[in-house]
Amino acid sequence: MDQASLEYLINHLCLPPKLPQLAEPDSTTAAAEKCLLDLVVSSLQTYQQQCPSESRQSWIGIQQMLLLWANTEPCAEMSAKLLAQTMVNMHPGVSQQSDALPIRVRAQNAGLIMRARDKITSVECFELSPQSGDVITCHGTLKRTFPAHAVAIPREVATNPKFCNELSKFLSKLDQEVVEEMMPKSKKAGSNWAEIRDTCHPGLVTELLMVKLAALGEPVEVPQIHKRSRDDVLWDNTLLPWRRSTLWTALKISIHTTLVHSLDAGMALVAYKDFMLHVFSQILECAMGSNNDSNLCKVIEMKIVRRANKLNDNTSSFVQDEVLAIVEKSTQWQSNIWRKIQQTDAQRPTRITLNGIAQDTSLTLHNCRSALETALQEASERPSSMSLHHLRLTSGSHMGPKGFLKLFNTGCIPNTHTHWQTSNDGRRKSCLPG
C-alpha cells in the first residue's frame, strides 16, 4: 500500500482531527478505494478463521460477498456485461457462491444490495452520502436508517438473462451520468444552478428504479439497522469539498445488514463492532510500518482503545489479544521516537558563549558626534541646578575600529537633589506627571 492510499484510509476511516480541506484527485481515490477493499477482504479472511463458531457461517457468506464485490466494483466505469453475468449466477445456499451482491451507483449517490432467496430476490436501496446541509447543521452525529426500503421480485425474473442485461445497462448508465434535475440548486445572478459541491439526490435509484422493480414484485419488509453517521464538509479555496468515502459507507452497511439477516440484532451488532476493531488494528499496524507521524498513530490507537472499551467483555478473545499487542507495540514505538528526540536535544549546545560580550553590549552611534556635542553645549549654557560634569563623550582609545562613537556613563543623580527635595517637600504637584 502506497503512502497516499494509506493517508486516504486513515482520513476516511479514522477521521483524525486534521483532515484535508479539498476532495482528493480521482486517481488517488480510485487507487485508495482498491486498497480499502483489499484491506477489508484480507482482514475478513483472517477474522473468519478465528471468530466465534456461532457467527462463523455468516462471516463466510460475507467473505464470499466481498470477493464478488471486489470483482464487480469498477475502478473507472461499471461493466454492464460483468454485472449482468453476476446477477444471473446468484443462487442461495450454493457453496463458494455468494447470495448477496452490493452495488454502488456512484453518480446517483445510491447503493443497492441484491439478496438471493429460495423463491425471491430482494433488492434493498439506501443513500450513500447525506446532503451537505444536513451534515453542517447537525449537532454531533447524524442518525440514519439502512436500508431505506426494499422490493422482492420472483427468482425466475431476477435470474432471467434479458432482465439482468436491461437492469445492468440501466445501472451502468446511472453510475456514469449526473442528472442535473437531481442535483441541489443554488441561486446565482438571479438564476438557479446545479450545486456541484453538494451530493446528488438518490431518487433515480431509491424511487424510480424501486418503483419499476415493485411492478414486477412487491415491497417487502427487511431488517433495518440504525447508525450514528459521522461526516464532514470541508473546503478551503477549492472547487469540491472533502467528504467521507462512500465506499466505506457502503461496506459498513453491507456487512452489518448481512449479519442482521443471519443473526439476531444484538449478536449482529457485537460481531460487526468486533470485526471493525480488527480492521482498525490492521490500519494501525500499516501506519507504524510506513513511519507515519506518531501523533497520527496515537489518534488511531485512541480510536481502537475507545472501541474496545465500548465492547468490553463482548470482544473476541483473539481480537483482545491482537488489540493488546498492537497497542503495546504502538506505545513502545512512540516511546522510542520520544527517546531519540530527547537524545538529539541533549546533544545541542544550551549555554550561551561569552565571546564578544564587550562588542555586543557596546552602544554604537553612527555619525552622531556633532549632534551630541551640540546638545551638550546647549545644555551647559542653560542655567540649571543639575551638574553635567558626569555626562561626557569619549574618544581616542575608546573610538571603535571604524570611527564609531561610543557613549559611556550618560549621567547620574546630581548633587543638588537634596536641596530640591527640601524645597519641594509637601508640594503634591511636584510629584504628578506633567
C-alpha positions in Angstrom: 0.0 0.0 0.0 1.5 3.4 -1.0 1.6 6.4 1.3 -1.1 8.3 -0.5 -3.6 5.4 -0.2 -2.7 4.9 3.5 -3.3 8.5 4.3 -6.7 8.3 2.4 -7.7 5.3 4.6 -6.7 7.0 7.8 -8.5 10.2 6.9 -11.8 8.5 5.8 -11.9 5.6 8.3 -10.4 7.1 11.4 -11.3 10.8 11.0 -8.3 12.4 12.7 -8.6 16.0 13.9 -6.7 17.4 10.9 -8.5 16.5 7.7 -8.0 17.6 4.1 -9.7 20.7 3.0 -10.4 19.6 -0.5 -11.5 16.5 -2.4 -8.8 14.0 -3.4 -8.0 13.6 -7.1 -9.9 10.9 -8.9 -6.7 8.9 -9.5 -5.9 8.9 -5.7 -9.4 7.9 -4.8 -9.5 5.0 -7.3 -6.2 3.6 -6.0 -7.1 4.1 -2.4 -10.6 2.5 -2.8 -9.0 -0.6 -4.3 -6.7 -0.7 -1.3 -9.7 -0.3 1.0 -11.5 -3.3 -0.5 -8.3 -5.4 -0.4 -7.8 -4.4 3.3 -11.3 -5.4 4.3 -11.2 -8.6 2.4 -7.8 -9.7 3.8 -8.9 -8.7 7.3 -12.1 -10.8 6.9 -10.1 -13.8 5.7 -8.1 -13.9 9.0 -11.1 -12.9 11.1 -13.5 -15.6 10.0 -10.9 -18.3 10.7 -10.9 -17.4 14.5 -14.3 -15.8 15.1 -16.8 -17.4 17.4 -18.4 -20.5 16.0 -22.0 -19.2 16.2 -21.2 -16.5 13.7 -18.6 -18.2 11.5 -21.1 -19.3 8.8 -22.3 -15.7 8.5 -18.8 -14.4 8.1 -18.0 -17.0 5.4 -21.0 -15.7 3.4 -19.8 -12.1 3.9 -16.4 -13.1 2.7 -17.9 -14.5 -0.5 -19.9 -11.4 -0.9 -16.9 -9.1 -0.6 -14.8 -11.2 -3.0 -17.7 -10.9 -5.5 -17.9 -7.2 -4.9 -14.2 -6.7 -5.4 -14.6 -8.3 -8.9 -17.5 -6.1 -9.9 -16.7 -2.8 -8.2 -15.4 -0.6 -11.1 -12.3 1.4 -10.9 -13.4 3.7 -13.7 -16.7 2.5 -15.3 -19.2 -0.1 -14.2 -19.2 -3.1 -16.6 -22.8 -3.9 -17.6 -21.8 -7.3 -19.0 -20.0 -8.4 -15.9 -22.7 -7.2 -13.6 -25.4 -9.0 -15.6 -23.4 -12.2 -15.6 -23.0 -11.9 -11.8 -26.8 -11.4 -11.3 -27.6 -14.5 -13.3 -25.2 -16.7 -11.3 -26.5 -15.6 -7.9 -28.0 -18.7 -6.1 -28.9 -19.1 -2.4 -27.2 -21.8 -0.4 -24.6 -22.8 -3.1 -21.1 -23.5 -1.7 -18.5 -21.0 -2.7 -21.2 -18.8 -4.3 -22.4 -15.5 -2.7 -26.1 -15.0 -2.3 -25.7 -11.2 -1.8 -24.3 -8.5 -4.2 -23.7 -4.9 -3.2 -23.8 -2.3 -6.0 -22.6 1.2 -5.6 -24.2 3.7 -8.1 -21.7 6.5 -7.6 -23.1 9.3 -9.8 -26.5 8.9 -8.1 -25.1 8.7 -4.6 -27.0 5.5 -4.0 -26.4 1.9 -3.1 -28.2 -1.4 -3.7 -27.9 -4.8 -2.1 -29.4 -7.8 -4.0 -30.0 -10.9 -1.9 -31.0 -14.2 -3.5 -33.5 -16.3 -1.6 -35.3 -19.6 -2.4 -38.2 -18.1 -4.2 -37.5 -14.4 -4.4 -34.6 -11.9 -4.8 -34.8 -8.9 -2.6 -33.4 -5.5 -3.7 -32.5 -3.1 -0.9 -31.7 0.6 -1.5 -30.1 3.4 0.5 -28.5 6.8 0.2 -24.7 6.8 0.5 -23.7 10.3 1.5 -26.0 12.8 3.2 -26.5 16.2 1.8 -24.1 18.9 2.9 -26.8 21.0 4.6 -27.7 18.1 6.9 -24.1 17.5 7.8 -23.3 21.1 8.5 -26.4 21.9 10.6 -26.2 18.6 12.6 -25.1 18.8 16.2 -23.0 15.7 16.8 -23.7 12.7 14.6 -26.5 12.0 12.0 -28.9 9.3 12.9 -29.6 7.3 9.7 -31.6 4.1 8.9 -30.5 1.5 6.4 -31.8 0.3 4.0 -34.4 2.9 3.2 -36.8 0.3 1.7 -36.8 -3.0 -0.2 -38.6 -4.8 -3.0 -38.9 -8.5 -3.6 -39.1 -9.9 -7.2 -39.6 -13.6 -8.2 -36.4 -15.7 -8.6 -37.3 -16.6 -12.2 -37.5 -12.9 -13.1 -34.3 -12.0 -11.2 -32.2 -14.7 -12.9 -33.7 -14.1 -16.4 -30.7 -13.1 -18.6 -32.8 -10.5 -20.5 -33.9 -8.8 -17.3 -30.4 -8.9 -15.9 -29.0 -7.3 -19.1 -31.5 -4.5 -19.0 -31.1 -3.8 -15.3 -27.3 -3.8 -15.5 -27.3 -1.4 -18.5 -29.6 0.9 -16.6 -27.4 0.8 -13.5 -24.3 1.3 -15.6 -25.7 4.4 -17.2 -26.8 5.8 -13.9 -23.4 5.1 -12.4 -21.7 7.4 -15.0 -24.2 10.2 -15.7 -25.1 13.0 -13.4 -28.7 14.2 -13.9 -28.9 18.0 -13.3 -32.5 17.8 -12.1 -31.4 15.6 -9.2 -28.8 18.0 -8.0 -29.5 20.5 -5.3 -29.9 24.1 -6.6 -28.2 27.3 -5.6 -29.3 30.8 -6.8 -26.5 32.8 -8.6 -27.1 36.0 -10.5 -30.8 35.6 -10.3 -30.8 32.1 -11.8 -30.9 28.6 -10.3 -27.8 26.5 -10.9 -26.9 22.9 -10.0 -24.8 22.9 -6.9 -21.9 20.5 -7.8 -20.4 20.9 -4.3 -23.3 19.1 -2.8 -24.4 15.4 -3.1 -26.9 14.2 -5.6 -30.4 13.2 -4.6 -30.6 9.3 -5.0 -34.2 9.4 -6.3 -33.4 7.8 -9.6 -32.4 4.7 -7.7 -34.4 4.8 -4.5 -37.6 5.9 -6.2 -37.6 5.4 -9.9 -35.8 2.1 -10.1 -37.5 0.7 -7.0 -41.0 1.6 -8.4 -40.2 -0.2 -11.6 -39.0 -3.3 -9.7 -42.1 -3.2 -7.4 -44.2 -3.5 -10.6 -42.5 -6.9 -11.1 -42.8 -7.9 -7.5 -43.9 -6.2 -4.3 -42.5 -4.1 -1.5 -41.2 -6.2 1.4 -40.1 -5.5 5.0 -36.5 -6.3 5.7 -34.4 -6.0 8.9 -33.1 -2.4 9.3 -30.1 -1.0 11.2 -29.7 2.4 12.8 -26.4 4.1 12.6 -24.9 7.3 14.0 -23.1 8.6 11.0 -20.1 11.0 11.2 -19.3 13.1 8.2 -17.7 16.4 7.3 -18.0 19.0 4.6 -14.5 20.7 4.3 -13.3 23.1 1.7 -10.8 25.9 1.6 -10.2 27.8 -1.6 -11.2 24.8 -3.8 -14.0 23.7 -6.1 -15.1 20.4 -4.5 -15.2 19.8 -0.7 -13.8 16.9 1.2 -16.4 14.3 2.0 -16.1 10.9 3.7 -15.7 7.9 1.4 -19.0 6.5 0.1 -17.3 3.1 -0.5 -16.5 2.9 3.3 -20.2 3.7 4.0 -21.4 1.0 1.6 -19.0 -1.6 3.0 -20.2 -1.0 6.6 -23.9 -1.1 5.6 -23.4 -4.3 3.5 -21.6 -6.1 6.3 -23.9 -5.1 9.1 -27.2 -5.7 7.3 -25.9 -9.1 6.1 -25.2 -10.0 9.7 -28.6 -8.9 10.8 -30.2 -11.2 8.1 -28.5 -14.3 9.6 -28.1 -13.4 13.4 -30.3 -11.6 15.9 -29.8 -7.8 16.1 -27.8 -7.8 19.4 -25.4 -10.6 18.3 -25.0 -9.0 14.8 -24.1 -5.6 16.4 -21.4 -7.2 18.6 -20.0 -9.2 15.7 -19.9 -6.2 13.5 -18.1 -4.0 16.0 -15.7 -6.8 16.8 -14.7 -7.1 13.2 -14.3 -3.3 12.9 -11.9 -3.4 15.8 -9.9 -6.0 13.9 -9.8 -3.8 10.8 -8.6 -0.7 12.7 -5.8 -2.8 14.3 -4.6 -3.7 10.8 -4.7 0.0 9.9 -2.6 1.0 12.9 0.0 -1.7 12.0 0.2 -0.4 8.5 0.6 3.2 9.8 3.5 2.2 12.0 5.2 0.2 9.2 5.1 3.3 7.0 6.7 5.5 9.6 3.8 7.9 9.8 3.5 10.8 12.2 3.5 9.4 15.7 0.6 11.8 16.6 -1.5 10.3 13.8 -0.7 6.8 15.1 -1.8 8.0 18.6 -5.2 9.1 17.2 -5.7 5.6 15.6 -4.6 4.0 18.9 -7.1 6.0 20.9 -9.9 5.1 18.5 -9.1 1.4 18.9 -9.0 1.7 22.7 -12.3 3.6 22.7 -13.9 0.8 20.6 -12.5 -1.9 22.7 -13.8 -0.2 25.8 -17.3 0.1 24.4 -17.3 -3.7 23.6 -15.8 -4.6 26.9 -16.2 -8.3 27.6 -18.0 -8.9 24.3 -14.8 -8.7 22.3 -13.5 -12.0 20.9 -10.5 -13.4 22.8 -8.2 -13.3 19.7 -9.2 -9.7 18.9 -8.5 -8.7 22.6 -5.0 -10.3 22.3 -4.5 -8.6 18.9 -5.5 -5.2 20.2 -3.4 -5.5 23.3 -0.3 -6.5 21.3 -0.8 -3.7 18.7 -1.4 -1.0 21.3 1.7 -2.1 23.3 3.7 -2.1 20.1 2.5 1.3 19.2 3.2 2.7 22.7 6.8 1.3 22.5 7.3 2.7 19.0 6.2 6.1 20.1 8.4 5.9 23.3 11.4 5.1 21.1 10.7 8.2 18.9 10.4 10.4 22.0 13.7 8.9 23.4 15.5 9.8 20.1 14.2 13.3 20.3 15.4 13.7 23.9 18.8 12.3 22.9 19.1 14.7 20.0 18.2 17.7 22.2 20.7 16.7 24.8 23.5 16.9 22.2 22.6 20.5 21.3 24.6 23.4 23.0 22.4 25.0 25.6 25.0 27.5 27.1 25.4 31.0 25.6 29.1 31.7 24.8 30.6 34.9 26.2 32.8 35.6 23.3 32.4 39.1 22.1 30.4 40.2 25.1 32.0 43.7 25.0 31.2 44.3 21.4 27.6 43.0 21.9 26.9 45.3 24.8 28.5 48.5 23.4 26.2 51.2 22.1 27.5 52.3 18.7 26.2 55.6 17.2 27.0 56.2 13.6 27.9 59.8 12.7 26.3 61.3 15.8 29.3 63.2 17.3 28.3 66.6 16.0 24.7 66.2 17.2 25.7 65.1 20.7 28.3 67.9 21.1 25.7 70.5 20.0 23.2 69.1 22.5 25.7 69.1 25.3 26.9 72.6 24.5 23.3 73.9 24.6 22.7 72.2 27.9 25.8 73.6 29.5 24.9 77.1 28.5 21.4 76.9 30.1 21.2 77.7 33.8 20.4 74.6 35.7 20.7 73.1 39.1 21.9 69.8 37.6 25.5 69.3 37.1 26.6 68.0 33.7 30.2 67.1 34.5 29.2 63.4 34.6 28.0 63.5 31.0 30.9 63.2 28.7 31.9 62.0 25.3 34.9 59.8 25.0 37.2 59.4 22.0 40.7 58.4 21.3 41.3 54.9 22.6 37.6 54.4 23.1 36.7 55.0 19.4 35.6 51.9 17.5 37.6 50.4 14.7 35.6 52.3 12.1 35.5 55.6 14.0 32.1 54.9 15.5 31.4 57.0 18.6 30.7 55.1 21.9 28.8 56.8 24.7 29.6 55.8 28.3 28.2 57.0 31.6 25.4 59.2 30.4 24.8 60.9 33.7 23.9 60.4 37.4 21.7 61.9 40.1 23.1 65.5 40.7 24.5 66.6 44.0 21.7 69.3 44.3 19.0 66.6 44.7 18.8 67.1 48.5 18.2 70.9 48.1 15.4 70.2 45.6 13.8 67.6 47.9 13.8 70.1 50.9 12.3 72.9 48.9 9.6 70.8 47.4 8.6 68.7 50.4 4.9 68.6 50.9 4.1 70.0 47.4 2.0 67.3 45.8 2.1 68.8 42.3 5.8 68.2 42.1 5.3 64.5 42.1 2.5 64.5 39.5 3.2 63.9 35.8 3.1 67.0 33.6 
